[in-house]
Structure formats: structure tokens, C-alpha cells
């Protein structure tokens, strides 16, 4: 199995759509086999805007209906 230390993770969020998030991975020496992945969208990107929107909803405790209803 090949382990990637950096790249772009693509995913689909039901409310904000498709996201392409650059990431870096860091092994945790104190816990072999565990790793932290850091996702950081580019400044002024649609991903940054989408994550900011989700964060604002979470901070405000906003209940957002899904697109399916």
C-alpha cells in the first residue's frame, strides 16, 4: 500500500457541493500507525468560501436543511 504525504482530496458535501482540498500528512511518532492530515484550501478559492460558510453555520448553531428535502 502506497501512503501519500501530500495531495488533493476530492469529496462531495451535500450542502456546498464538490470540494478539492489540498492536504499534507504528518506521522505521529508517539503513536505508530497514526497520522494527522491537514487540509488547507487555497486563499480566495471556492473551497475556502464553502468551508467558511459551513464554519459560520456551525458557530451560529444554524440548522440547515439538506437539499434532499
Gaussian input, Z-matrix of N, CA and C with variables (Angstrom, degrees):
# hf/3-21g

backbone

0 1
 N
 C     1     B1
 C     2     B2     1     A1
 N     3     B3     2     A2     1     D1
 C     4     B4     3     A3     2     D2
 C     5     B5     4     A4     3     D3
 N     6     B6     5     A5     4     D4
 C     7     B7     6     A6     5     D5
 C     8     B8     7     A7     6     D6
 N     9     B9     8     A8     7     D7
 C    10    B10     9     A9     8     D8
 C    11    B11    10    A10     9     D9
 N    12    B12    11    A11    10    D10
 C    13    B13    12    A12    11    D11
 C    14    B14    13    A13    12    D12
 N    15    B15    14    A14    13    D13
 C    16    B16    15    A15    14    D14
 C    17    B17    16    A16    15    D15
 N    18    B18    17    A17    16    D16
 C    19    B19    18    A18    17    D17
 C    20    B20    19    A19    18    D18
 N    21    B21    20    A20    19    D19
 C    22    B22    21    A21    20    D20
 C    23    B23    22    A22    21    D21
 N    24    B24    23    A23    22    D22
 C    25    B25    24    A24    23    D23
 C    26    B26    25    A25    24    D24
 N    27    B27    26    A26    25    D25
 C    28    B28    27    A27    26    D26
 C    29    B29    28    A28    27    D27
 N    30    B30    29    A29    28    D28
 C    31    B31    30    A30    29    D29
 C    32    B32    31    A31    30    D30
 N    33    B33    32    A32    31    D31
 C    34    B34    33    A33    32    D32
 C    35    B35    34    A34    33    D33
 N    36    B36    35    A35    34    D34
 C    37    B37    36    A36    35    D35
 C    38    B38    37    A37    36    D36
 N    39    B39    38    A38    37    D37
 C    40    B40    39    A39    38    D38
 C    41    B41    40    A40    39    D39
 N    42    B42    41    A41    40    D40
 C    43    B43    42    A42    41    D41
 C    44    B44    43    A43    42    D42
 N    45    B45    44    A44    43    D43
 C    46    B46    45    A45    44    D44
 C    47    B47    46    A46    45    D45
 N    48    B48    47    A47    46    D46
 C    49    B49    48    A48    47    D47
 C    50    B50    49    A49    48    D48
 N    51    B51    50    A50    49    D49
 C    52    B52    51    A51    50    D50
 C    53    B53    52    A52    51    D51
 N    54    B54    53    A53    52    D52
 C    55    B55    54    A54    53    D53
 C    56    B56    55    A55    54    D54
 N    57    B57    56    A56    55    D55
 C    58    B58    57    A57    56    D56
 C    59    B59    58    A58    57    D57
 N    60    B60    59    A59    58    D58
 C    61    B61    60    A60    59    D59
 C    62    B62    61    A61    60    D60
 N    63    B63    62    A62    61    D61
 C    64    B64    63    A63    62    D62
 C    65    B65    64    A64    63    D63
 N    66    B66    65    A65    64    D64
 C    67    B67    66    A66    65    D65
 C    68    B68    67    A67    66    D66
 N    69    B69    68    A68    67    D67
 C    70    B70    69    A69    68    D68
 C    71    B71    70    A70    69    D69
 N    72    B72    71    A71    70    D70
 C    73    B73    72    A72    71    D71
 C    74    B74    73    A73    72    D72
 N    75    B75    74    A74    73    D73
 C    76    B76    75    A75    74    D74
 C    77    B77    76    A76    75    D75
 N    78    B78    77    A77    76    D76
 C    79    B79    78    A78    77    D77
 C    80    B80    79    A79    78    D78
 N    81    B81    80    A80    79    D79
 C    82    B82    81    A81    80    D80
 C    83    B83    82    A82    81    D81
 N    84    B84    83    A83    82    D82
 C    85    B85    84    A84    83    D83
 C    86    B86    85    A85    84    D84
 N    87    B87    86    A86    85    D85
 C    88    B88    87    A87    86    D86
 C    89    B89    88    A88    87    D87
 N    90    B90    89    A89    88    D88
 C    91    B91    90    A90    89    D89
 C    92    B92    91    A91    90    D90
 N    93    B93    92    A92    91    D91
 C    94    B94    93    A93    92    D92
 C    95    B95    94    A94    93    D93
 N    96    B96    95    A95    94    D94
 C    97    B97    96    A96    95    D95
 C    98    B98    97    A97    96    D96
 N    99    B99    98    A98    97    D97
 C   100   B100    99    A99    98    D98
 C   101   B101   100   A100    99    D99
 N   102   B102   101   A101   100   D100
 C   103   B103   102   A102   101   D101
 C   104   B104   103   A103   102   D102
 N   105   B105   104   A104   103   D103
 C   106   B106   105   A105   104   D104
 C   107   B107   106   A106   105   D105
 N   108   B108   107   A107   106   D106
 C   109   B109   108   A108   107   D107
 C   110   B110   109   A109   108   D108
 N   111   B111   110   A110   109   D109
 C   112   B112   111   A111   110   D110
 C   113   B113   112   A112   111   D111
 N   114   B114   113   A113   112   D112
 C   115   B115   114   A114   113   D113
 C   116   B116   115   A115   114   D114
 N   117   B117   116   A116   115   D115
 C   118   B118   117   A117   116   D116
 C   119   B119   118   A118   117   D117
 N   120   B120   119   A119   118   D118
 C   121   B121   120   A120   119   D119
 C   122   B122   121   A121   120   D120
 N   123   B123   122   A122   121   D121
 C   124   B124   123   A123   122   D122
 C   125   B125   124   A124   123   D123
 N   126   B126   125   A125   124   D124
 C   127   B127   126   A126   125   D125
 C   128   B128   127   A127   126   D126
 N   129   B129   128   A128   127   D127
 C   130   B130   129   A129   128   D128
 C   131   B131   130   A130   129   D129
 N   132   B132   131   A131   130   D130
 C   133   B133   132   A132   131   D131
 C   134   B134   133   A133   132   D132
 N   135   B135   134   A134   133   D133
 C   136   B136   135   A135   134   D134
 C   137   B137   136   A136   135   D135
 N   138   B138   137   A137   136   D136
 C   139   B139   138   A138   137   D137
 C   140   B140   139   A139   138   D138
 N   141   B141   140   A140   139   D139
 C   142   B142   141   A141   140   D140
 C   143   B143   142   A142   141   D141
 N   144   B144   143   A143   142   D142
 C   145   B145   144   A144   143   D143
 C   146   B146   145   A145   144   D144
 N   147   B147   146   A146   145   D145
 C   148   B148   147   A147   146   D146
 C   149   B149   148   A148   147   D147
 N   150   B150   149   A149   148   D148
 C   151   B151   150   A150   149   D149
 C   152   B152   151   A151   150   D150
 N   153   B153   152   A152   151   D151
 C   154   B154   153   A153   152   D152
 C   155   B155   154   A154   153   D153
 N   156   B156   155   A155   154   D154
 C   157   B157   156   A156   155   D155
 C   158   B158   157   A157   156   D156
 N   159   B159   158   A158   157   D157
 C   160   B160   159   A159   158   D158
 C   161   B161   160   A160   159   D159
 N   162   B162   161   A161   160   D160
 C   163   B163   162   A162   161   D161
 C   164   B164   163   A163   162   D162
 N   165   B165   164   A164   163   D163
 C   166   B166   165   A165   164   D164
 C   167   B167   166   A166   165   D165
 N   168   B168   167   A167   166   D166
 C   169   B169   168   A168   167   D167
 C   170   B170   169   A169   168   D168
 N   171   B171   170   A170   169   D169
 C   172   B172   171   A171   170   D170
 C   173   B173   172   A172   171   D171
 N   174   B174   173   A173   172   D172
 C   175   B175   174   A174   173   D173
 C   176   B176   175   A175   174   D174
 N   177   B177   176   A176   175   D175
 C   178   B178   177   A177   176   D176
 C   179   B179   178   A178   177   D177
 N   180   B180   179   A179   178   D178
 C   181   B181   180   A180   179   D179
 C   182   B182   181   A181   180   D180
 N   183   B183   182   A182   181   D181
 C   184   B184   183   A183   182   D182
 C   185   B185   184   A184   183   D183
 N   186   B186   185   A185   184   D184
 C   187   B187   186   A186   185   D185
 C   188   B188   187   A187   186   D186
 N   189   B189   188   A188   187   D187
 C   190   B190   189   A189   188   D188
 C   191   B191   190   A190   189   D189
 N   192   B192   191   A191   190   D190
 C   193   B193   192   A192   191   D191
 C   194   B194   193   A193   192   D192
 N   195   B195   194   A194   193   D193
 C   196   B196   195   A195   194   D194
 C   197   B197   196   A196   195   D195
 N   198   B198   197   A197   196   D196
 C   199   B199   198   A198   197   D197
 C   200   B200   199   A199   198   D198
 N   201   B201   200   A200   199   D199
 C   202   B202   201   A201   200   D200
 C   203   B203   202   A202   201   D201
 N   204   B204   203   A203   202   D202
 C   205   B205   204   A204   203   D203
 C   206   B206   205   A205   204   D204

   B1=1.4512
   B2=1.5244
   B3=1.3235
   B4=1.4622
   B5=1.5171
   B6=1.3305
   B7=1.4591
   B8=1.5230
   B9=1.3118
   B10=1.4600
   B11=1.5237
   B12=1.3152
   B13=1.4587
   B14=1.5194
   B15=1.3258
   B16=1.4555
   B17=1.5217
   B18=1.3182
   B19=1.4551
   B20=1.5035
   B21=1.3161
   B22=1.4531
   B23=1.5244
   B24=1.3190
   B25=1.4563
   B26=1.5158
   B27=1.3234
   B28=1.4641
   B29=1.5201
   B30=1.3385
   B31=1.4482
   B32=1.5114
   B33=1.3331
   B34=1.4600
   B35=1.5245
   B36=1.3264
   B37=1.4564
   B38=1.5270
   B39=1.3479
   B40=1.4674
   B41=1.5293
   B42=1.3156
   B43=1.4628
   B44=1.5212
   B45=1.3210
   B46=1.4629
   B47=1.5265
   B48=1.3229
   B49=1.4565
   B50=1.5137
   B51=1.3268
   B52=1.4617
   B53=1.5225
   B54=1.3226
   B55=1.4646
   B56=1.5212
   B57=1.3078
   B58=1.4674
   B59=1.5223
   B60=1.3397
   B61=1.4592
   B62=1.5240
   B63=1.3425
   B64=1.4597
   B65=1.5325
   B66=1.3399
   B67=1.4638
   B68=1.5195
   B69=1.3147
   B70=1.4631
   B71=1.5192
   B72=1.3136
   B73=1.4598
   B74=1.5238
   B75=1.3347
   B76=1.4595
   B77=1.5267
   B78=1.3342
   B79=1.4634
   B80=1.5185
   B81=1.3230
   B82=1.4590
   B83=1.5285
   B84=1.3200
   B85=1.4637
   B86=1.5323
   B87=1.3110
   B88=1.4642
   B89=1.5306
   B90=1.3348
   B91=1.4631
   B92=1.5279
   B93=1.3395
   B94=1.4702
   B95=1.5317
   B96=1.3117
   B97=1.4496
   B98=1.5176
   B99=1.3220
   B100=1.4645
   B101=1.5249
   B102=1.3229
   B103=1.4544
   B104=1.5193
   B105=1.3144
   B106=1.4653
   B107=1.5229
   B108=1.3063
   B109=1.4575
   B110=1.5174
   B111=1.3220
   B112=1.4600
   B113=1.5221
   B114=1.3141
   B115=1.4508
   B116=1.5196
   B117=1.3185
   B118=1.4642
   B119=1.5285
   B120=1.3340
   B121=1.4642
   B122=1.5204
   B123=1.3028
   B124=1.4606
   B125=1.5378
   B126=1.3298
   B127=1.4718
   B128=1.5306
   B129=1.3077
   B130=1.4743
   B131=1.5282
   B132=1.3381
   B133=1.4613
   B134=1.5304
   B135=1.3195
   B136=1.4660
   B137=1.5403
   B138=1.3322
   B139=1.4594
   B140=1.5211
   B141=1.3290
   B142=1.4694
   B143=1.5298
   B144=1.3202
   B145=1.4582
   B146=1.5366
   B147=1.3271
   B148=1.4679
   B149=1.5237
   B150=1.3310
   B151=1.4664
   B152=1.5289
   B153=1.3229
   B154=1.4611
   B155=1.5140
   B156=1.3320
   B157=1.4518
   B158=1.5267
   B159=1.3310
   B160=1.4679
   B161=1.5265
   B162=1.3234
   B163=1.4672
   B164=1.5296
   B165=1.3305
   B166=1.4644
   B167=1.5234
   B168=1.3248
   B169=1.4638
   B170=1.5203
   B171=1.3267
   B172=1.4673
   B173=1.5228
   B174=1.3332
   B175=1.4592
   B176=1.5304
   B177=1.3215
   B178=1.4632
   B179=1.5284
   B180=1.3303
   B181=1.4614
   B182=1.5191
   B183=1.3215
   B184=1.4561
   B185=1.5219
   B186=1.3128
   B187=1.4596
   B188=1.5166
   B189=1.3303
   B190=1.4564
   B191=1.5131
   B192=1.3272
   B193=1.4639
   B194=1.5196
   B195=1.3043
   B196=1.4606
   B197=1.5192
   B198=1.3209
   B199=1.4494
   B200=1.5239
   B201=1.3217
   B202=1.4663
   B203=1.5140
   B204=1.3388
   B205=1.4671
   B206=1.4977
   A1=108.75
   A2=116.11
   A3=121.02
   A4=109.43
   A5=116.19
   A6=121.75
   A7=108.15
   A8=115.69
   A9=121.12
   A10=109.67
   A11=117.09
   A12=122.48
   A13=112.07
   A14=116.57
   A15=120.86
   A16=108.49
   A17=114.92
   A18=119.14
   A19=110.42
   A20=115.29
   A21=122.13
   A22=107.49
   A23=115.73
   A24=122.35
   A25=107.61
   A26=116.35
   A27=121.59
   A28=108.52
   A29=114.88
   A30=119.35
   A31=109.96
   A32=115.11
   A33=120.76
   A34=108.80
   A35=116.39
   A36=121.85
   A37=106.96
   A38=117.60
   A39=119.35
   A40=115.21
   A41=119.10
   A42=120.62
   A43=114.14
   A44=118.03
   A45=119.63
   A46=113.38
   A47=117.06
   A48=120.04
   A49=115.06
   A50=114.07
   A51=121.24
   A52=111.32
   A53=114.99
   A54=122.34
   A55=109.11
   A56=116.87
   A57=123.36
   A58=105.81
   A59=116.03
   A60=121.12
   A61=111.91
   A62=117.72
   A63=119.83
   A64=109.85
   A65=116.51
   A66=119.42
   A67=111.66
   A68=114.58
   A69=124.97
   A70=106.64
   A71=117.86
   A72=121.75
   A73=109.42
   A74=115.95
   A75=121.93
   A76=108.46
   A77=116.03
   A78=120.36
   A79=110.26
   A80=116.28
   A81=122.31
   A82=108.27
   A83=117.74
   A84=120.80
   A85=113.46
   A86=118.20
   A87=121.18
   A88=112.25
   A89=116.58
   A90=121.70
   A91=109.57
   A92=117.26
   A93=119.84
   A94=111.78
   A95=114.58
   A96=120.37
   A97=113.91
   A98=117.24
   A99=120.15
   A100=109.85
   A101=114.88
   A102=120.66
   A103=109.25
   A104=115.94
   A105=121.97
   A106=108.45
   A107=116.34
   A108=121.48
   A109=107.74
   A110=115.86
   A111=122.83
   A112=108.25
   A113=116.37
   A114=122.16
   A115=108.49
   A116=116.72
   A117=119.36
   A118=109.85
   A119=116.08
   A120=119.17
   A121=111.22
   A122=115.20
   A123=121.18
   A124=109.97
   A125=117.64
   A126=119.93
   A127=110.28
   A128=116.39
   A129=123.26
   A130=114.06
   A131=117.24
   A132=120.72
   A133=110.24
   A134=117.57
   A135=120.17
   A136=111.59
   A137=116.76
   A138=120.79
   A139=111.34
   A140=116.54
   A141=120.57
   A142=109.78
   A143=116.33
   A144=120.97
   A145=110.92
   A146=116.96
   A147=121.04
   A148=111.33
   A149=117.20
   A150=119.98
   A151=110.83
   A152=117.52
   A153=120.58
   A154=111.56
   A155=116.28
   A156=120.71
   A157=110.79
   A158=117.13
   A159=120.86
   A160=110.95
   A161=116.92
   A162=120.76
   A163=110.97
   A164=116.88
   A165=118.92
   A166=110.75
   A167=117.10
   A168=120.09
   A169=110.45
   A170=116.27
   A171=120.21
   A172=110.61
   A173=118.39
   A174=122.02
   A175=111.54
   A176=115.57
   A177=119.88
   A178=112.20
   A179=116.64
   A180=120.01
   A181=111.87
   A182=116.01
   A183=121.12
   A184=110.51
   A185=115.34
   A186=120.32
   A187=106.74
   A188=116.02
   A189=121.36
   A190=108.37
   A191=117.77
   A192=118.97
   A193=111.19
   A194=116.04
   A195=118.93
   A196=109.40
   A197=116.42
   A198=121.26
   A199=111.94
   A200=116.74
   A201=121.32
   A202=113.00
   A203=118.76
   A204=120.71
   A205=112.15
   D1=128.29
   D2=178.02
   D3=-90.26
   D4=131.52
   D5=179.66
   D6=-105.82
   D7=124.71
   D8=179.88
   D9=-90.60
   D10=134.62
   D11=179.12
   D12=-93.31
   D13=-17.50
   D14=176.96
   D15=-156.45
   D16=161.60
   D17=179.77
   D18=162.32
   D19=-156.30
   D20=178.55
   D21=-129.04
   D22=124.79
   D23=176.43
   D24=-96.99
   D25=125.24
   D26=178.39
   D27=-105.44
   D28=131.28
   D29=178.09
   D30=-147.95
   D31=167.05
   D32=179.18
   D33=-120.62
   D34=122.68
   D35=175.80
   D36=-99.82
   D37=134.85
   D38=-175.38
   D39=-62.65
   D40=-21.72
   D41=-178.85
   D42=-102.57
   D43=-35.91
   D44=-175.71
   D45=-108.72
   D46=-2.31
   D47=173.97
   D48=88.76
   D49=-155.00
   D50=-175.78
   D51=-74.76
   D52=138.46
   D53=178.76
   D54=-130.17
   D55=138.52
   D56=172.79
   D57=-120.32
   D58=104.71
   D59=-173.06
   D60=-109.68
   D61=116.19
   D62=173.48
   D63=-63.22
   D64=144.14
   D65=-179.91
   D66=-140.99
   D67=158.62
   D68=171.37
   D69=-128.75
   D70=140.87
   D71=179.67
   D72=-111.50
   D73=144.32
   D74=179.85
   D75=-134.21
   D76=122.78
   D77=175.49
   D78=-71.28
   D79=151.09
   D80=177.95
   D81=-105.93
   D82=101.56
   D83=-175.92
   D84=-58.38
   D85=-32.69
   D86=-178.96
   D87=-73.06
   D88=-18.81
   D89=-179.60
   D90=-131.44
   D91=82.16
   D92=-178.21
   D93=-53.04
   D94=136.39
   D95=-179.58
   D96=92.73
   D97=-12.20
   D98=178.10
   D99=-101.67
   D100=149.97
   D101=-177.48
   D102=-147.50
   D103=147.87
   D104=173.09
   D105=-104.61
   D106=134.31
   D107=173.06
   D108=-109.33
   D109=131.17
   D110=179.31
   D111=-109.83
   D112=118.61
   D113=179.20
   D114=-102.79
   D115=128.79
   D116=-177.89
   D117=-142.31
   D118=102.14
   D119=178.68
   D120=-66.63
   D121=153.63
   D122=179.22
   D123=-65.70
   D124=146.72
   D125=175.60
   D126=-58.23
   D127=143.68
   D128=177.24
   D129=60.60
   D130=20.77
   D131=178.85
   D132=-92.73
   D133=160.39
   D134=174.77
   D135=-58.62
   D136=-33.51
   D137=178.64
   D138=-65.62
   D139=-42.02
   D140=178.28
   D141=-62.33
   D142=-42.69
   D143=178.99
   D144=-64.00
   D145=-44.41
   D146=-179.34
   D147=-63.67
   D148=-44.23
   D149=179.66
   D150=-67.75
   D151=-35.57
   D152=175.91
   D153=-63.53
   D154=-39.77
   D155=177.57
   D156=-63.70
   D157=-46.30
   D158=177.80
   D159=-61.08
   D160=-41.73
   D161=179.85
   D162=-64.25
   D163=-39.37
   D164=-179.96
   D165=-66.93
   D166=-37.58
   D167=176.82
   D168=-63.94
   D169=-43.20
   D170=-179.45
   D171=-65.29
   D172=-43.07
   D173=-178.35
   D174=-65.01
   D175=-34.39
   D176=-178.47
   D177=-86.82
   D178=-7.14
   D179=-177.10
   D180=69.28
   D181=26.12
   D182=-179.02
   D183=-71.02
   D184=131.88
   D185=174.18
   D186=-93.64
   D187=118.68
   D188=-177.25
   D189=-111.87
   D190=121.72
   D191=178.67
   D192=-67.59
   D193=150.49
   D194=178.04
   D195=-73.31
   D196=162.07
   D197=179.08
   D198=-70.83
   D199=-17.24
   D200=-177.25
   D201=-74.61
   D202=-14.59
   D203=-174.85
   D204=-109.92

